């Protein structure tokens, strides 16, 4: 039956959905009503080539959504794609269509008709990104379904748009809008990438904050749980959009302050109280946002094993310099060439410090973070008439008390990245 259905390329979308739902209801009833009983396969840690991952003992997840797979797929407004159509759209998943890869699988560039969403020839119609997950059992399927669940319902200018999905046998695919500028991670850390200007870094921070604030203040709160530079994608105008909702979680309800859940995330970004207790709240996302603000300021990764001991963890290394205006220049990204407003940089540093506070109750809400960031667009925070101090770590340990007279290196223009979509994948912490 599966082979026959593959051969029917022009099969109507409704019949694709019916086939998927039919498979749902043929399962054991307990498998339909409980996502936690879908498979007994051991989950596999998802890794990213640029990320160190970590795992801790599982904490029973008591806050899983009660919606079954059939309910999620039947209520979704997404397109149910045929596997053969996605093969055609991506030139049979050929290597020259590959955009990125990671522990989750591969992302391919494809083309579909803007109106019918049928596969089209390269250069004709609309560009899409097709994520093809590795068939890794329960955990991979669970994260795939979580993405369909949330991105099928949530729509915002700063969330990546999910166009559709494909489920056939062991195949699990997702079809997204194409983000031509790739990930923030690539722009900040990839060797040879053109440096982002201060204005663009602020724009990206504001866009990402809008996305998180939307999730946190939705009618039914959503905790993103994997906020990091590789999950922030950029369109042609450097507008930021959050991607990869595989670890997203419904927030606490009623008078509850947190949900107790299996600990998952990425080294360097996960909030300390969440790692220690498994108690998850929106303030964990705020902590992760603070880490990304530090990455934007410093041009350093959240965790970098190539650095000497105390410098490997960005938060630990940068924190002592954030409060002191005279020390901040020591940790600023040298790729900025000194072209940043001192007042704006100090404000970002102070905001990051609030976000990474060890006491989660003292961290601001994302709506407050967004408000502060938007204020930094005002001219008084962006004046560079007084040249900012340039990093002199290699030549002098003296802290300059006044701006240098020498002109800083001219800022290079921002160009296109070679990789339009990153291999963005979550790391896992059990």
Secondary structure, 3 states (H helix, E strand, C coil): CHHHHHHCCCCCHHHHHHHHHHHHHHCCHHHHHCHHHCCCCCCCCCCCCCCCCCCCCCCCCCCCCCCCHHHHHHHCCCEECCHHHHHHHCCCCCHHHEEEEECCEEEEEEEECCCCCCECCCCCCEEEEEEEECCCCHHHHHHHHHHHHHHCCCCCCCECCEEEEEEECCEEEEEEECCCCCEHHHHHHCCCCCCCCHHHHHHHHHHHHHHHHHHHCCCCCEECCCCCHHHEEECCCCCEEECCCCCCEECCCCCCCCEECCCCCCCCCCCHHHHHHCEECHHHHHHHHHHHHHHHHHCCCCECCCCCHHHCEHHHHHHHHHCCHHHHCCCCCHHHCCCCCHHHHHHHHHHHHHHCCCCHHHCCCHHHHHHHHHHCCCHHHCCCCCCCCCCCCCCCCCCCCCCCCCCCCCCCCCCCCCCCCCCCCCCCCC
